[in-house]
């Protein structure tokens, strides 16, 4: 995705992917207020 490659190296993107696929990364996404709001149908 161009928006990511503009700001991150390929290695950094791979590290981000690894993190967000980890248990801690998944928990962070789950606990993020924006994601929690979307899960419950609010925008």
Secondary structure, DSSP 4 states (H G I P E B T S, - for coil): -HHHHTTS-HHHHHHHHHHHHSHHHHHHHHH-HHHHHHHTT--
